[in-house]
């Protein structure tokens, strides 16, 4: 491997190790030294990639946030409002489900959110953009509150340990249907294969 | 004042001061010494009432939790399921609105929730009891998830600084209507005076 490739590989392993330790000890309970020890490298090797724990936290969350931006870009390109809503909601739910262990970590440790907010010019911007996709640019108060209850509720319930045993497809289908219902979208026909789309709706 | 009354008065002022400092500095950033200084008493006087910050945190949250229990007791005494749901949901929303600055603090500092969980035998128990009131003892998965999205969303959105400018009655009416809609309750007739009950629903 070239020097760059080795460095890139160390960086990836470092982030995976950080995420593992964050999950076990919380962000507050994890030190750069612990990450170095777990990885079997020196603290200097960690410093080469990241100067602070905030930088590591930000890098751990970056892939999910980049995907969220990509999904919102895609939603904005849809031609009908209905399709925009479904793309935005579907992308949001899909990310919640796939990154739910990360979200559980975020929910349990606001230090992470603060670190991300500092570094990414505000998570508010993400929430505001997602909300605009879901309910349009000039919603009344009832609609704004509905969207905020929905987005917060999906993220918090989706990341809850109570639902950790559910497989991704089941959780995704249910959360998507809850979102569609709250946003007043028409009922979906149940997909062949999952059979849960309309259950208990 | 008798000695008991003086102690009780000091305890009340101590809790009010703690809540003020928690809001300003977070729970993590507030020390018993800071509380003593702000109150103009010795640290020993604080120790007389509370041995740890966890005990103070618990006492700050206790009135809201006791009210929640009382509202759930009241809901359980209702004769029809519809009335049980409305009482439980209405009580939950009312507490969120009245204690929203406390909730905002909780949301920003999971240390508080952990302290309360330790001391009160689990907040889970509250959530489980509230959910049972809202959707019955044996809900299917779709209904369970709907209730969890709703309860988490109401608490998080209700405590959000984005809605801090709304007056209590407006916020309460909207959150209650969102909850009723998600739970499949029939539409309310708008109350004379508030006029917001059906707005944008």
Interface residues (C-beta under 8 A of the other chain):
Chain A: X107 X108 X109 X110 X139 X140 X141 X142 X143 X145 X146 X148 X149 X150 X151 X152 X153 X154 X156 X157 X160 X162 X163 X166 X170 X171 X174 X175 X177 X178 X181 X182 X196 X199 X200 X201
Chain B: X107 X108 X109 X110 X139 X140 X141 X142 X143 X145 X146 X148 X149 X150 X151 X152 X153 X154 X156 X157 X160 X162 X163 X166 X170 X171 X174 X175 X177 X178 X181 X182 X196 X199 X200 X201
